[in-house]
Structure formats: structure tokens, C-alpha cells
Amino acid sequence: MRIVIDTNVVIAASRSRQGASNALLVATLGGQGQWLCSVPLFLEYEEVLCRADFLLDTGHSKAGIAGFLSGIASVIEPVDLHFLWRPQLRDPKDEMVLETAANGRADLLVTHNVRDFRSAEPLFEFEVVTPAEALRRIRS
């Protein structure tokens, strides 16, 4: 199963060890499913996780985040962005997630903002699902 994970799922997983977001990241880091990621998406993960307010709220250190990002980098399949599909979505910040899924031939685009991606879903061959649904599918 080829999956693209939106930044909001990575953030939710980093905030709490409870819930589907964290379980999904643990599963993909452990080899269940193939995590697809483009350079712009990975840089967004890094930028958001290293924000001072996020570090303060979660108690994470920059060194801890660097280790976490290294773990992600070690398992992802890099996706080159050859086509820009813009504009497809209401929020321009979501376009890089969509482009990663389209260029990576993803099966699933995993997000907490399913509604934001629904309009583009019929144009592509992937499904937009929540972390809980993605977890159910990669475990079955």
C-alpha cells in the first residue's frame, strides 16, 4: 500500500502516542505500507515540527525532532514532482500533498482534512482517508 501522509497527521502523531495518527506512523516506520514523500512535503514536516511553539507545547527538543525526521527519511520513498496539478484545491498549502500523491502513484492520501481533498479525489486514482481508515487498510 503506497501512502502519502499529510503534515497534520505527522503533527498529531508527534503530539500524542495515543490514537490512529501515531499508530499509523509507527506502522509505516515499521514497514507496513510504503510512505511516499516529496522534498517540499518533507521540508514542511521539518518546518512545522521545529517551530518554537510546537517544541514548547510538546516538550520535544530539536535533537529529538531531528532523530524523528531521520527515521522518516530512512523509510520514505522519495517522490519527484514532474507535473504540477495546480490549482485543484481551495487551500493552496494542500497542493503539494496532492501533487506528491499524484506523482507517487499513491493508493491513499492520509489526512485529518479529508473534506479539503474530496474535490480532487475523482481526478486521481488514490483515495483520501483518515489515519484510522489508513491504519485499518494497511493492517488488513
FINUKE-487232 format. One record per atom (N, C-alpha, C): residue number from 0; residue in three letters; x, y, z; atom name. Coordinates in Angstrom, 2 decimals, padded with zeros to 5 digits, m for minus. Layout:
// FINUKE-487232
kolfi	drendren	c1	c2	c3	gugu
NUM	ALA	X	Y	Z	CA $
...
END
This chain:
// FINUKE-487232
kolfi	drendren	c1	c2	c3	gugu
0	MET	000.85	m001.17	000.00	N $
0	MET	000.00	000.00	000.00	CA $
0	MET	000.90	001.24	000.00	C $
1	ARG	000.72	002.09	m000.98	N $
1	ARG	001.52	003.31	m001.14	CA $
1	ARG	000.73	004.48	m000.55	C $
2	ILE	001.32	005.17	000.43	N $
2	ILE	000.57	006.22	001.12	CA $
2	ILE	001.37	007.52	001.21	C $
3	VAL	000.63	008.61	001.13	N $
3	VAL	001.15	009.94	001.39	CA $
3	VAL	000.50	010.42	002.68	C $
4	ILE	001.31	010.93	003.58	N $
4	ILE	000.81	011.35	004.89	CA $
4	ILE	000.91	012.87	005.00	C $
5	ASP	m000.23	013.50	005.19	N $
5	ASP	m000.31	014.95	005.32	CA $
5	ASP	000.39	015.39	006.61	C $
6	THR	000.87	016.61	006.60	N $
6	THR	001.59	017.15	007.75	CA $
6	THR	000.74	017.12	009.02	C $
7	ASN	m000.56	017.36	008.91	N $
7	ASN	m001.40	017.38	010.11	CA $
7	ASN	m001.42	016.03	010.81	C $
8	VAL	m001.21	014.95	010.08	N $
8	VAL	m001.15	013.61	010.69	CA $
8	VAL	000.18	013.43	011.42	C $
9	VAL	001.27	013.90	010.82	N $
9	VAL	002.59	013.83	011.47	CA $
9	VAL	002.57	014.65	012.76	C $
10	ILE	001.95	015.82	012.72	N $
10	ILE	001.87	016.68	013.90	CA $
10	ILE	001.04	015.99	015.00	C $
11	ALA	m000.10	015.45	014.63	N $
11	ALA	m000.95	014.76	015.62	CA $
11	ALA	m000.20	013.59	016.24	C $
12	ALA	000.52	012.84	015.43	N $
12	ALA	001.30	011.70	015.94	CA $
12	ALA	002.40	012.16	016.88	C $
13	SER	002.98	013.31	016.60	N $
13	SER	004.06	013.84	017.43	CA $
13	SER	003.56	014.42	018.74	C $
14	ARG	002.31	014.83	018.76	N $
14	ARG	001.73	015.41	019.97	CA $
14	ARG	001.29	014.35	020.97	C $
15	SER	000.93	013.18	020.48	N $
15	SER	000.38	012.16	021.37	CA $
15	SER	000.74	010.76	020.87	C $
16	ARG	001.05	009.90	021.79	N $
16	ARG	001.30	008.49	021.43	CA $
16	ARG	000.01	007.69	021.34	C $
17	GLN	m001.08	008.33	021.67	N $
17	GLN	m002.40	007.70	021.58	CA $
17	GLN	m003.00	008.01	020.23	C $
18	GLY	m003.88	007.18	019.77	N $
18	GLY	m004.64	007.48	018.57	CA $
18	GLY	m004.06	006.90	017.29	C $
19	ALA	m004.86	007.04	016.26	N $
19	ALA	m004.55	006.43	014.97	CA $
19	ALA	m003.37	007.08	014.26	C $
20	SER	m003.18	008.38	014.44	N $
20	SER	m002.06	009.06	013.76	CA $
20	SER	m000.74	008.46	014.19	C $
21	ASN	m000.54	008.32	015.48	N $
21	ASN	000.71	007.76	015.99	CA $
21	ASN	000.84	006.29	015.58	C $
22	ALA	m000.24	005.54	015.69	N $
22	ALA	m000.19	004.13	015.32	CA $
22	ALA	000.14	003.97	013.83	C $
23	LEU	m000.38	004.86	013.00	N $
23	LEU	m000.08	004.80	011.57	CA $
23	LEU	001.40	005.07	011.32	C $
24	LEU	001.95	006.08	011.96	N $
24	LEU	003.37	006.37	011.78	CA $
24	LEU	004.24	005.22	012.26	C $
25	VAL	003.90	004.65	013.40	N $
25	VAL	004.65	003.50	013.91	CA $
25	VAL	004.58	002.35	012.90	C $
26	ALA	003.41	002.10	012.36	N $
26	ALA	003.24	001.00	011.39	CA $
26	ALA	004.06	001.25	010.13	C $
27	THR	004.00	002.47	009.59	N $
27	THR	004.74	002.75	008.36	CA $
27	THR	006.24	002.79	008.60	C $
28	LEU	006.66	003.30	009.74	N $
28	LEU	008.09	003.28	010.07	CA $
28	LEU	008.57	001.85	010.25	C $
29	GLY	007.65	000.96	010.63	N $
29	GLY	007.98	m000.45	010.82	CA $
29	GLY	007.83	m001.28	009.55	C $
30	GLY	007.53	m000.64	008.43	N $
30	GLY	007.48	m001.36	007.16	CA $
30	GLY	006.11	m001.75	006.67	C $
31	GLN	005.05	m001.37	007.39	N $
31	GLN	003.70	m001.66	006.91	CA $
31	GLN	003.28	m000.51	006.01	C $
32	GLY	003.17	m000.77	004.75	N $
32	GLY	002.85	000.29	003.80	CA $
32	GLY	004.12	001.02	003.38	C $
33	GLN	004.06	001.66	002.23	N $
33	GLN	005.20	002.42	001.72	CA $
33	GLN	004.87	003.90	001.81	C $
34	TRP	005.60	004.62	002.66	N $
34	TRP	005.40	006.05	002.88	CA $
34	TRP	006.06	006.80	001.73	C $
35	LEU	005.28	007.58	001.00	N $
35	LEU	005.77	008.38	m000.11	CA $
35	LEU	005.90	009.83	000.35	C $
36	CYS	006.98	010.49	m000.07	N $
36	CYS	007.17	011.88	000.35	CA $
36	CYS	008.01	012.63	m000.67	C $
37	SER	007.60	013.84	m000.98	N $
37	SER	008.37	014.73	m001.85	CA $
37	SER	009.24	015.64	m000.98	C $
38	VAL	010.21	016.27	m001.60	N $
38	VAL	011.06	017.21	m000.87	CA $
38	VAL	010.24	018.35	m000.25	C $
39	PRO	009.34	019.01	m001.00	N $
39	PRO	008.57	020.09	m000.37	CA $
39	PRO	007.74	019.62	000.83	C $
40	LEU	007.16	018.42	000.74	N $
40	LEU	006.37	017.91	001.85	CA $
40	LEU	007.25	017.60	003.06	C $
41	PHE	008.40	016.99	002.82	N $
41	PHE	009.32	016.69	003.92	CA $
41	PHE	009.80	017.98	004.59	C $
42	LEU	010.09	018.99	003.79	N $
42	LEU	010.51	020.28	004.36	CA $
42	LEU	009.41	020.92	005.18	C $
43	GLU	008.16	020.70	004.78	N $
43	GLU	007.06	021.20	005.59	CA $
43	GLU	006.99	020.45	006.92	C $
44	TYR	007.16	019.13	006.90	N $
44	TYR	007.22	018.38	008.15	CA $
44	TYR	008.26	019.01	009.08	C $
45	GLU	009.45	019.22	008.54	N $
45	GLU	010.55	019.77	009.33	CA $
45	GLU	010.23	021.16	009.87	C $
46	GLU	009.71	022.01	009.02	N $
46	GLU	009.43	023.39	009.42	CA $
46	GLU	008.40	023.44	010.55	C $
47	VAL	007.34	022.68	010.42	N $
47	VAL	006.28	022.70	011.43	CA $
47	VAL	006.75	022.05	012.74	C $
48	LEU	007.44	020.93	012.64	N $
48	LEU	007.90	020.24	013.85	CA $
48	LEU	008.96	021.03	014.61	C $
49	CYS	009.68	021.91	013.93	N $
49	CYS	010.74	022.68	014.58	CA $
49	CYS	010.29	024.07	015.03	C $
50	ARG	009.04	024.40	014.86	N $
50	ARG	008.53	025.69	015.33	CA $
50	ARG	008.69	025.77	016.84	C $
51	ALA	009.08	026.93	017.31	N $
51	ALA	009.29	027.13	018.75	CA $
51	ALA	008.04	026.82	019.56	C $
52	ASP	006.87	027.25	019.07	N $
52	ASP	005.63	027.00	019.83	CA $
52	ASP	005.30	025.51	019.89	C $
53	PHE	005.59	024.76	018.82	N $
53	PHE	005.35	023.32	018.83	CA $
53	PHE	006.29	022.64	019.83	C $
54	LEU	007.56	023.00	019.79	N $
54	LEU	008.54	022.42	020.72	CA $
54	LEU	008.16	022.72	022.16	C $
55	LEU	007.72	023.95	022.41	N $
55	LEU	007.32	024.35	023.76	CA $
55	LEU	006.08	023.58	024.21	C $
56	ASP	005.08	023.49	023.32	N $
56	ASP	003.83	022.79	023.66	CA $
56	ASP	004.03	021.31	023.93	C $
57	THR	004.92	020.67	023.18	N $
57	THR	005.07	019.22	023.26	CA $
57	THR	006.21	018.77	024.17	C $
58	GLY	007.14	019.68	024.45	N $
58	GLY	008.30	019.30	025.24	CA $
58	GLY	009.36	018.58	024.44	C $
59	HIS	009.18	018.49	023.13	N $
59	HIS	010.19	017.86	022.27	CA $
59	HIS	011.40	018.79	022.15	C $
60	SER	012.54	018.21	021.90	N $
60	SER	013.75	019.00	021.65	CA $
60	SER	014.03	019.01	020.14	C $
61	LYS	014.84	019.96	019.71	N $
61	LYS	015.23	019.97	018.29	CA $
61	LYS	016.01	018.71	017.94	C $
62	ALA	016.82	018.22	018.88	N $
62	ALA	017.57	016.98	018.64	CA $
62	ALA	016.62	015.80	018.50	C $
63	GLY	015.60	015.76	019.32	N $
63	GLY	014.61	014.69	019.23	CA $
63	GLY	013.85	014.72	017.91	C $
64	ILE	013.50	015.93	017.49	N $
64	ILE	012.80	016.09	016.20	CA $
64	ILE	013.72	015.69	015.06	C $
65	ALA	015.00	016.06	015.15	N $
65	ALA	015.96	015.67	014.11	CA $
65	ALA	016.05	014.15	013.99	C $
66	GLY	016.06	013.46	015.12	N $
66	GLY	016.08	012.00	015.11	CA $
66	GLY	014.82	011.41	014.51	C $
67	PHE	013.69	012.00	014.86	N $
67	PHE	012.40	011.57	014.32	CA $
67	PHE	012.38	011.74	012.80	C $
68	LEU	012.82	012.91	012.32	N $
68	LEU	012.87	013.17	010.89	CA $
68	LEU	013.85	012.23	010.17	C $
69	SER	014.96	011.92	010.82	N $
69	SER	015.90	010.96	010.24	CA $
69	SER	015.26	009.59	010.07	C $
70	GLY	014.47	009.21	011.06	N $
70	GLY	013.75	007.94	010.96	CA $
70	GLY	012.79	007.93	009.79	C $
71	ILE	012.07	009.04	009.62	N $
71	ILE	011.15	009.15	008.48	CA $
71	ILE	011.94	009.07	007.18	C $
72	ALA	013.01	009.85	007.10	N $
72	ALA	013.82	009.90	005.87	CA $
72	ALA	014.38	008.52	005.50	C $
73	SER	014.62	007.69	006.50	N $
73	SER	015.21	006.39	006.22	CA $
73	SER	014.23	005.39	005.62	C $
74	VAL	012.93	005.66	005.74	N $
74	VAL	011.95	004.70	005.23	CA $
74	VAL	011.12	005.22	004.06	C $
75	ILE	011.10	006.50	003.83	N $
75	ILE	010.24	007.02	002.77	CA $
75	ILE	010.75	006.66	001.39	C $
76	GLU	009.83	006.62	000.46	N $
76	GLU	010.18	006.53	m000.95	CA $
76	GLU	010.08	007.94	m001.50	C $
77	PRO	011.19	008.49	m001.96	N $
77	PRO	011.16	009.86	m002.49	CA $
77	PRO	010.29	009.95	m003.75	C $
78	VAL	009.56	011.04	m003.85	N $
78	VAL	008.70	011.28	m005.00	CA $
78	VAL	009.17	012.57	m005.68	C $
79	ASP	009.51	012.45	m006.95	N $
79	ASP	009.85	013.63	m007.75	CA $
79	ASP	008.55	014.22	m008.30	C $
80	LEU	008.47	015.51	m008.27	N $
80	LEU	007.27	016.19	m008.77	CA $
80	LEU	007.51	016.63	m010.20	C $
81	HIS	006.94	015.87	m011.14	N $
81	HIS	007.12	016.15	m012.57	CA $
81	HIS	006.00	017.00	m013.15	C $
82	PHE	004.83	016.90	m012.57	N $
82	PHE	003.68	017.66	m013.05	CA $
82	PHE	003.10	018.44	m011.91	C $
83	LEU	002.75	019.64	m012.18	N $
83	LEU	002.04	020.44	m011.18	CA $
83	LEU	000.56	020.41	m011.56	C $
84	TRP	m000.25	019.98	m010.65	N $
84	TRP	m001.67	019.79	m010.91	CA $
84	TRP	m002.48	021.01	m010.46	C $
85	ARG	m001.83	022.07	m010.12	N $
85	ARG	m002.50	023.23	m009.53	CA $
85	ARG	m003.28	024.01	m010.56	C $
86	PRO	m004.32	024.65	m010.13	N $
86	PRO	m004.96	024.55	m008.82	CA $
86	PRO	m006.05	023.48	m008.84	C $
87	GLN	m006.13	022.72	m007.79	N $
87	GLN	m007.17	021.71	m007.63	CA $
87	GLN	m007.96	021.91	m006.34	C $
88	LEU	m007.33	022.51	m005.35	N $
88	LEU	m007.91	022.58	m004.00	CA $
88	LEU	m008.15	024.02	m003.57	C $
89	ARG	m009.02	024.17	m002.58	N $
89	ARG	m009.30	025.50	m002.04	CA $
89	ARG	m008.10	026.09	m001.32	C $
90	ASP	m007.35	025.25	m000.61	N $
90	ASP	m006.20	025.72	000.16	CA $
90	ASP	m004.92	025.45	m000.63	C $
91	PRO	m004.25	026.51	m001.09	N $
91	PRO	m003.02	026.30	m001.87	CA $
91	PRO	m001.94	025.53	m001.11	C $
92	LYS	m001.96	025.56	000.22	N $
92	LYS	m000.96	024.84	001.00	CA $
92	LYS	m001.13	023.32	000.90	C $
93	ASP	m002.32	022.88	000.51	N $
93	ASP	m002.58	021.44	000.37	CA $
93	ASP	m002.13	020.89	m000.98	C $
94	GLU	m001.83	021.77	m001.92	N $
94	GLU	m001.49	021.33	m003.27	CA $
94	GLU	m000.26	020.42	m003.31	C $
95	MET	000.76	020.69	m002.48	N $
95	MET	001.97	019.86	m002.52	CA $
95	MET	001.68	018.44	m002.03	C $
96	VAL	000.72	018.28	m001.14	N $
96	VAL	000.34	016.95	m000.68	CA $
96	VAL	m000.35	016.20	m001.82	C $
97	LEU	m001.25	016.89	m002.48	N $
97	LEU	m001.94	016.31	m003.64	CA $
97	LEU	m000.95	015.94	m004.74	C $
98	GLU	m000.01	016.82	m005.04	N $
98	GLU	000.98	016.55	m006.08	CA $
98	GLU	001.87	015.36	m005.72	C $
99	THR	002.20	015.23	m004.46	N $
99	THR	003.00	014.09	m004.03	CA $
99	THR	002.23	012.79	m004.26	C $
100	ALA	000.96	012.78	m003.89	N $
100	ALA	000.14	011.58	m004.09	CA $
100	ALA	m000.02	011.25	m005.57	C $
101	ALA	m000.26	012.27	m006.39	N $
101	ALA	m000.46	012.04	m007.82	CA $
101	ALA	000.82	011.54	m008.49	C $
102	ASN	001.94	012.18	m008.20	N $
102	ASN	003.21	011.79	m008.82	CA $
102	ASN	003.75	010.48	m008.27	C $
103	GLY	003.43	010.17	m007.04	N $
103	GLY	003.92	008.94	m006.43	CA $
103	GLY	003.04	007.74	m006.66	C $
104	ARG	001.96	007.92	m007.42	N $
104	ARG	001.01	006.84	m007.67	CA $
104	ARG	000.55	006.21	m006.36	C $
105	ALA	000.13	007.08	m005.46	N $
105	ALA	m000.32	006.64	m004.14	CA $
105	ALA	m001.64	005.88	m004.22	C $
106	ASP	m001.82	004.98	m003.28	N $
106	ASP	m003.11	004.33	m003.09	CA $
106	ASP	m003.98	005.16	m002.15	C $
107	LEU	m003.31	005.76	m001.14	N $
107	LEU	m004.03	006.54	m000.12	CA $
107	LEU	m003.33	007.86	000.13	C $
108	LEU	m004.12	008.90	000.31	N $
108	LEU	m003.64	010.17	000.83	CA $
108	LEU	m004.28	010.28	002.21	C $
109	VAL	m003.46	010.33	003.25	N $
109	VAL	m003.95	010.28	004.63	CA $
109	VAL	m003.90	011.67	005.23	C $
110	THR	m005.05	012.12	005.74	N $
110	THR	m005.16	013.47	006.29	CA $
110	THR	m006.29	013.54	007.32	C $
111	HIS	m006.20	014.53	008.18	N $
111	HIS	m007.32	014.84	009.07	CA $
111	HIS	m008.30	015.77	008.38	C $
112	ASN	m007.92	016.32	007.25	N $
112	ASN	m008.76	017.26	006.50	CA $
112	ASN	m009.30	016.60	005.23	C $
113	VAL	m009.96	015.49	005.39	N $
113	VAL	m010.47	014.72	004.26	CA $
113	VAL	m011.33	015.61	003.36	C $
114	ARG	m012.17	016.40	003.96	N $
114	ARG	m013.10	017.25	003.19	CA $
114	ARG	m012.34	018.18	002.23	C $
115	ASP	m011.18	018.67	002.65	N $
115	ASP	m010.41	019.59	001.82	CA $
115	ASP	m009.89	018.95	000.54	C $
116	PHE	m009.75	017.64	000.52	N $
116	PHE	m009.20	016.94	m000.65	CA $
116	PHE	m010.27	016.25	m001.49	C $
117	ARG	m011.48	016.16	m001.00	N $
117	ARG	m012.54	015.40	m001.70	CA $
117	ARG	m012.78	015.88	m003.12	C $
118	SER	m012.69	017.18	m003.36	N $
118	SER	m012.98	017.70	m004.70	CA $
118	SER	m012.02	017.18	m005.75	C $
119	ALA	m010.79	016.86	m005.37	N $
119	ALA	m009.79	016.38	m006.33	CA $
119	ALA	m009.77	014.86	m006.44	C $
120	GLU	m010.36	014.19	m005.50	N $
120	GLU	m010.29	012.72	m005.45	CA $
120	GLU	m010.76	012.04	m006.74	C $
121	PRO	m011.85	012.47	m007.37	N $
121	PRO	m012.29	011.78	m008.60	CA $
121	PRO	m011.32	011.90	m009.77	C $
122	LEU	m010.42	012.88	m009.72	N $
122	LEU	m009.48	013.10	m010.82	CA $
122	LEU	m008.26	012.18	m010.76	C $
123	PHE	m008.06	011.54	m009.61	N $
123	PHE	m006.85	010.75	m009.40	CA $
123	PHE	m007.24	009.34	m008.97	C $
124	GLU	m006.27	008.45	m008.92	N $
124	GLU	m006.55	007.05	m008.61	CA $
124	GLU	m006.33	006.69	m007.16	C $
125	PHE	m006.12	007.66	m006.30	N $
125	PHE	m005.96	007.38	m004.88	CA $
125	PHE	m007.21	007.79	m004.11	C $
126	GLU	m007.31	007.25	m002.90	N $
126	GLU	m008.41	007.61	m002.02	CA $
126	GLU	m007.90	008.52	m000.92	C $
127	VAL	m008.74	009.42	m000.47	N $
127	VAL	m008.42	010.30	000.64	CA $
127	VAL	m009.08	009.72	001.88	C $
128	VAL	m008.27	009.40	002.90	N $
128	VAL	m008.78	008.72	004.08	CA $
128	VAL	m008.19	009.33	005.36	C $
129	THR	m008.83	009.04	006.47	N $
129	THR	m008.34	009.44	007.79	CA $
129	THR	m007.23	008.48	008.22	C $
130	PRO	m006.46	008.85	009.24	N $
130	PRO	m005.44	007.93	009.76	CA $
130	PRO	m006.03	006.59	010.23	C $
131	ALA	m007.19	006.63	010.86	N $
131	ALA	m007.81	005.39	011.35	CA $
131	ALA	m008.14	004.46	010.19	C $
132	GLU	m008.68	005.01	009.10	N $
132	GLU	m009.02	004.19	007.93	CA $
132	GLU	m007.75	003.66	007.27	C $
133	ALA	m006.74	004.49	007.15	N $
133	ALA	m005.47	004.04	006.55	CA $
133	ALA	m004.86	002.91	007.37	C $
134	LEU	m004.89	003.04	008.67	N $
134	LEU	m004.35	002.01	009.56	CA $
134	LEU	m005.10	000.70	009.38	C $
135	ARG	m006.42	000.79	009.30	N $
135	ARG	m007.23	m000.42	009.09	CA $
135	ARG	m006.84	m001.09	007.78	C $
136	ARG	m006.63	m000.32	006.74	N $
136	ARG	m006.31	m000.89	005.43	CA $
136	ARG	m004.91	m001.49	005.36	C $
137	ILE	m003.92	m000.85	005.96	N $
137	ILE	m002.58	m001.43	005.86	CA $
137	ILE	m002.42	m002.64	006.76	C $
138	ARG	m003.28	m002.78	007.74	N $
138	ARG	m003.21	m003.95	008.63	CA $
138	ARG	m004.01	m005.12	008.11	C $
139	SER	m004.88	m004.89	007.13	N $
139	SER	m005.73	m005.99	006.64	CA $
139	SER	m005.07	m006.76	005.51	C $
END
